Structure formats: C-alpha cells, structure tokens
Amino acid sequence: MVGEQGSPPERIHFGTSGFRGRWGKEYTEASVRATAQGICDHLNDQGLAGACIVVGYDSRLHADQAAAWVAGICLGNGFRV
C-alpha cells in the first residue's frame, strides 16, 4: 500500500484500546486503509472469505469518512458490508 505522499504507511501501533492516534498524524487515510486490509487478510486466512462485516462509527471528527474507507476495502476484498 502506498501512503498519501507516495511512501508506505508507517508501522501502526495498537494499544489496549485498539488503534489510536491524532488525525493527520498517526491516524491517516493510509493507516486506516492498511488496518482494514490487515483485518481482511486475517479473516481470509481464517477461512471467513465473503463473510459479513459491520462497520460502525461515532461522532468523532472524520469518523464517517474513515468508515467509508474501511467499507470500501472490505467490499473490494469480497466481503459483504
């Protein structure tokens, strides 16, 4: 995956609360898309190809856009969203 400036996204760090960071710094379009792709890869590896994935979001800044990116990645991998 190519980052927003043409470079690969930096390593994504997960904590006890999941993937966290500041919008535009750690939390970018590239990092959201890379995370979604990683989840799809894991589900495929577990034999769950084509399963239904529910994508939710809250009222935080750009959450709706991030959810749309995730849904697009999941659909592109053959999952039902």
Residue pairs with C-beta under 8 A, 6 or more apart in sequence:
1 8
1 9
1 30
1 33
1 34
1 37
2 8
2 30
3 9
3 10
3 28
3 30
4 28
4 29
4 30
9 28
9 30
9 31
9 34
10 26
10 31
12 19
12 26
12 31
12 34
12 35
13 19
13 26
19 27
19 31
19 35
20 26
20 27
21 27
21 31
23 61
23 62
27 66
29 69
32 66
32 69
32 70
33 69
33 70
33 73
35 70
36 69
36 70
36 73
36 74
37 73
37 77
39 74
40 73
40 74
40 77
40 79
43 49
43 51
43 53
43 79
44 77
49 78
49 79
50 78
50 79
50 80
51 79
51 80
52 79
52 80
52 81
53 74
53 79
53 80
53 81
54 81
55 67
55 70
55 71
55 74
55 81
56 67
57 63
57 64
57 66
57 67
71 81
74 81
75 81
